[in-house]
């Protein structure tokens, strides 16, 4: 009988671990979304030099690439 409760606890621990990982991924995606949105605002405000806009465009592309991999 003790073995069954240990198995249930282990199984339940795995379920919690998966839920925690999913929540971490969701939190990370939300943070990435906010970061990229802020970068787009900077890009679109028109107050950047062309060199800075080019650099920022590269940063946005990299951030979106990471975001896509997380999804």
C-alpha positions in Angstrom: 0.0 0.0 0.0 2.9 2.4 0.8 4.2 1.8 -2.7 1.0 3.0 -4.3 1.0 6.3 -2.4 4.7 6.8 -3.3 3.8 6.2 -7.0 0.9 8.7 -6.7 3.2 11.3 -5.1 5.8 10.8 -7.8 3.3 11.0 -10.5 1.7 14.1 -8.9 5.2 15.7 -8.6 5.7 15.2 -12.3 2.4 16.8 -13.1 3.3 19.8 -10.9 6.7 20.0 -12.6 5.1 20.1 -16.1 2.6 22.7 -14.9 5.5 24.8 -13.4 7.4 24.6 -16.7 4.3 25.5 -18.7 3.7 28.5 -16.4 7.4 29.5 -16.7 7.2 29.4 -20.5 4.0 31.4 -20.5 5.6 34.0 -18.2 8.6 34.1 -20.5 6.4 34.6 -23.6 4.5 37.4 -22.0 7.7 39.1 -20.9 9.1 38.7 -24.5 6.0 40.1 -25.9 6.2 43.2 -23.8 9.9 43.6 -24.6 9.3 43.3 -28.4 6.3 45.7 -28.2 8.6 48.3 -26.5 11.2 47.8 -29.2 8.6 48.4 -31.9 7.5 51.6 -30.2 11.1 52.9 -30.2 11.5 51.9 -33.8 8.3 53.6 -34.9 8.7 56.8 -32.9 10.9 58.3 -35.7 13.5 59.8 -33.3 16.3 57.3 -34.1 19.2 57.6 -36.5 19.1 55.2 -39.4 22.0 53.3 -37.9 20.2 52.9 -34.6 17.0 51.9 -36.4 19.0 49.2 -38.3 20.5 47.9 -35.1 17.1 47.9 -33.4 15.6 46.0 -36.3 18.2 43.3 -35.8 17.4 43.1 -32.1 13.7 42.8 -32.9 14.4 40.0 -35.3 16.5 38.1 -32.8 13.9 38.6 -30.0 11.1 37.3 -32.3 13.3 34.3 -33.3 13.7 33.4 -29.6 10.0 34.0 -29.0 9.1 31.6 -31.8 11.4 28.9 -30.5 9.8 29.2 -27.0 6.3 28.8 -28.5 
